[in-house]
Amino acid sequence: LRAGEDKITVRWGLNQSLPAGTDSAYKTIKVQLCYAPISQVDRAWRKTEDHLSKDKTCQFKIVKRPYTTGNQTLEWTIERDVPTATYFVRAYALDANDHEVAYGQNTDAKKTTNLLEIQAISGRHVSLDIASVCFSVFSIISLMGFFFVEKRKGRKAQQ
């Protein structure tokens, strides 16, 4: 998938095998894009922690909306600031105090299946390349020009 161009469809809902009333404390749903373990290696700023306030796995908010009992669907365009990495999607159920009380994700417990590969935008365009070449040529010509002017001044001072 390419950041800024491609879309993903996210669907979430309560597991129907749970007893009735399990979702009585759910007030809000927060869906986030999370780094897979393979994209966390040697990157402490993406590290998974058991204490959710310290967890840095899920850094990109997809949506936050009030909880409803039915299944919900959202089509989300991957934002341009999402870096190249491997991701999964996680949905948190929040209570009235915005504390996470439950979650679900589109991958298994080891986070090895149903992963998304996202390719970030490069940020380079042809116009930027042309401008950098022009400025480089201008700087070299300016350097040579100042060099010859200084040489000439040095010769005149010797005479």
C-alpha positions in Angstrom: 0.0 0.0 0.0 1.2 3.6 -0.7 0.8 6.4 1.8 -1.3 9.2 0.6 -2.8 7.2 -2.2 -4.3 3.8 -1.1 -7.2 3.2 1.1 -8.0 0.4 3.6 -11.4 -0.7 4.7 -11.7 -1.2 8.4 -14.6 -3.2 9.9 -15.3 -3.8 13.6 -17.9 -5.1 15.9 -18.5 -7.0 19.1 -17.7 -10.7 19.1 -21.1 -12.4 19.0 -20.0 -15.3 21.0 -19.6 -13.1 24.1 -22.5 -13.0 26.7 -25.1 -10.3 26.4 -24.2 -7.1 28.3 -20.4 -7.5 27.8 -20.3 -4.2 26.0 -22.3 -2.2 28.6 -19.2 -0.2 29.6 -18.2 0.6 26.1 -18.8 4.3 25.2 -16.2 5.0 22.5 -14.3 3.1 19.9 -10.8 4.1 18.9 -9.2 2.5 15.8 -5.5 2.8 15.3 -2.7 1.7 12.9 0.0 -0.1 14.9 3.5 -1.2 14.2 4.1 -4.9 13.7 6.9 -6.5 15.7 9.1 -6.7 12.6 9.0 -2.9 12.3 9.8 -2.4 16.0 13.2 -4.1 15.9 16.0 -1.6 17.0 13.4 1.2 17.2 12.7 2.1 20.8 10.2 4.8 19.8 7.9 2.0 18.5 8.3 -0.3 21.5 5.4 -2.4 22.8 4.8 -2.0 26.6 2.2 -3.8 28.7 1.3 -0.5 30.4 -0.9 1.2 27.8 0.1 4.8 28.7 3.7 3.8 27.9 2.9 1.7 24.8 4.2 3.2 21.6 3.0 0.5 19.2 -0.1 2.3 18.0 0.8 5.8 16.9 -1.6 6.6 14.1 -5.3 7.3 14.8 -7.7 6.0 12.1 -10.9 7.0 13.8 -12.5 7.7 17.2 -16.3 7.6 17.4 -19.1 6.7 19.8 -19.7 3.0 20.3 -22.7 1.4 18.6 -23.8 -2.2 19.0 -23.8 -3.2 15.3 -20.8 -3.9 13.0 -19.3 -0.7 11.6 -17.2 0.0 8.5 -14.9 2.8 7.6 -12.8 3.4 4.5 -9.6 5.2 5.5 -7.1 6.8 3.1 -3.6 6.1 4.5 -2.2 9.5 5.6 0.9 10.9 3.9 2.9 11.1 7.1 2.7 7.3 7.8 6.3 6.0 7.4 7.4 2.8 5.6 6.8 -0.1 7.8 4.6 -3.2 8.5 1.4 -2.6 10.4 -1.7 -4.1 11.8 -5.0 -2.5 12.8 -6.3 -2.4 16.5 -9.6 -1.2 17.8 -9.9 -0.2 21.5 -13.2 0.0 23.4 -13.1 2.9 25.8 -15.3 3.5 28.9 -16.9 6.8 29.9 -13.6 7.9 31.4 -11.7 7.2 28.1 -9.9 4.2 29.7 -9.3 1.1 27.5 -11.5 -1.7 28.6 -11.2 -4.1 25.6 -9.5 -4.4 22.3 -9.4 -6.4 19.1 -7.0 -6.5 16.2 -6.8 -7.9 12.7 -3.9 -10.1 13.4 -3.1 -13.1 15.7 -1.6 -12.8 19.2 2.0 -13.1 17.8 1.2 -10.4 15.2 2.4 -12.4 12.3 -0.7 -12.7 10.0 -2.9 -10.2 8.2 -0.2 -7.5 8.3 -0.1 -4.4 6.0 3.0 -3.3 4.2 2.9 0.5 3.7 5.3 2.4 1.5 5.8 6.0 2.5 6.0 8.9 0.0 9.5 9.8 -1.0 9.0 13.5 -0.9 11.1 14.0 -4.1 9.7 15.5 -7.2 11.3 16.3 -10.6 11.0 20.0 -9.9 13.0 19.6 -6.7 15.7 17.7 -8.5 15.9 20.3 -11.2 16.1 23.1 -8.6 18.9 21.3 -6.8 20.9 20.8 -10.0 20.5 24.5 -10.9 21.7 25.7 -7.5 24.6 23.3 -7.6 25.7 24.6 -11.0 25.3 28.2 -9.8 27.4 27.6 -6.7 30.2 26.1 -8.7 30.2 28.9 -11.2 30.1 31.5 -8.4 33.0 29.8 -6.6 35.1 29.8 -9.8 34.2 33.4 -10.5 35.2 34.6 -7.0 38.4 32.5 -7.3 39.4 34.3 -10.6 38.5 37.7 -9.2 40.7 37.2 -6.1 43.6 35.9 -8.3 43.3 39.1 -10.5 43.3 41.3 -7.4 46.3 39.5 -6.1 48.2 40.0 -9.3 47.3 43.7 -9.4 48.5 44.1 -5.8 51.9 42.6 -6.6 52.5 45.1 -9.5 
